[in-house]
Amino acid sequence: MASRFEIETTKIVKEEEEVNEYEECPIKQVELTVPKTD
């Protein structure tokens, strides 16, 4: 089981990656404003 710190760190990295994609591709702006269902 991953520690809470690892989970939080992974979440932060994932969010940063999404921001990078958002900056690279303006079309993704629409996708990011729509609530995601995992």
Secondary structure, DSSP 8 states (H G I E B T S, - for coil): ---HHHHHHHHHHHHHHHHHHHHH-TTHHHHHHS----
